[in-house]
């Protein structure tokens, strides 16, 4: 079965891609700027912000700013069931969403953070990805240092448990 993805642009336009579509897309990246080639057409894209935890991205294309949210089949099923990720229990850990190099660490053990605060910056495939706090809380441990290479899934930051 092919994996289906839905992209929601500026909360009012949706389109779908499947794994075969993704195989036909070429991406040439240089830091935050990318050149995407699809159907023999090339488009310059600059990534302004990215949040892998929320699967949201702010992109600049031809000087226009776009908010993009990516959903997979599991996200669609959760939405169809009337469940909200926002109402689900939130993790007490932040893991690396992909392999990369830690460029910045913005928190220390004992820091209080609010949901959405910048925790660290992970460079992967020449793109900087800001990882944010999934909830309000106190940082229990920071398991990374600037310049460290991390594998996908590595525990980066842990929060104190909520009672």
N, C-alpha and C positions, 0 to 999 in steps of 0.2 A: 504494500500500500504506500502510495506517495505521500510524503509529508506536505501539508498545506500550510501556508503562512498568509496572514492578512496584514496589510499595512493600512493604518488609519492616519490620514494626513489632515492636520488642522481641525480635527474632530468633525469633519464634514464630508470627507471623500475617502472611500475605501477601495482597495484593489487587492486581488489575491495573486499569489505566486506559489508554484509547487516546486518540488526538487528538480524537475526537468528544466523549468524556467531558470532556476538559479545556476544550472550548469551552463547556460548560454550567456551568462553575464561575466564580463571581464572587468576586474578592478585593478587600477594602477594607483597605488597610494604613495604619498610623500607627506609624512607627518599628519596634519589634520586635513589636508587637501587630497581629494581622490578624483580620478578620471574614471567614469563608469561607461563601459561600452556594452550596449544592448541593441539588438536588431540593426547592427552596423551604424548606430548613432552613438556619438560620444557626448557625455555631459560632465561638466566640471562641478564637483560637489565639495563644499567645505563643511566639516563637522564642527559646529560651534559648541555643542554640549552633548554628552552622552551619559545615560544612566542604565547600565546593564541590568541592575536589580529590577527596575521598573520597565525595562525594554522600551525606553523613550529616547528620542534623539532630536536635537535641533540642528537643522541643516540649512545651509545657504546655497541656493542654486540660481545662477544668473542674477545675483543681488537680491533675490527674494528669500525670505525666511520661512521655513516650514517646520512644524512640530510633527514628528512621526512616531507612532506607537506600533510596535510589531506584536502580533498575536499568533500563537501556534494552535494546533488542534486542542490541546489541553486547556488553554485559555478560553477558547470558544466554548468548550464543554462546560467549564466552570460558569461562564456567563449565561449560557443557555439554562443551566440548573438554577439560576437566580442567586448564585453565591457570589460574594464579593471578596476579592483578595484583601481588600482593605479591612474587612471584618474578620478575616482569618487570624489565627495566632501568628505572631511575627517571630522570626528566628532571633536567637540570641547570638548568632555568629554571622560574620561576613566572610565569605570564601571568594577566592579568585575565580571570576567567571571564565577566564581563559589564561593561558600561559603568557608571561610578560615580565617586564622590569618595573619595579616600584620607583617612581620618580619623586614622589612626595609622600610624607606621612604627616598628617595634620592633627593627630590626636596622641595622647599618652594615657597610660594607665591612670585611672581615677578621674579623668575628664568627664564632665557631664555634657551630653550632646542632645540635640533635638532631631527629630525625624527630618531627614533630608540634608543634615549638615555634611560637609565634605570630610571624609575620613582619610582617603588616600587617592593618589593618582597612579594608575597602572598603564604603562605603555605596552601596547600589543599591536603588531603589524603596522608600526609607525604611526599609530593613533593613540592619543592620550584619552584615557577613560577615567572619569571621576567616579569613585565608589562612594556612596552616601549611606548615612545611618538609616536603617530600616525602621527605627522607632526611637522615641525618647529613651534615654537611659544613661548609665554610667559605664565607662569603658573598664572592663575587668582585665583584659590583657591585649597587648599589641605584639603580634608575632612576626613582624616584618621590620626591615630597616631600609632606608633610602639606598637605591642601587642594587637591591637584592633581586635575583631572578626567581620567579615563582612559577609553579606548575598550576594548571587548572585544578580547582578544588581545594587548594591549600587554604587552611584556616588563617585568615589575615588578622581579624580583630574579633574579640569576644566581649559580650556585654554581661553585666551583672544580671542575674535572673530577677524577674519581677515576681513579687509574691502575690 
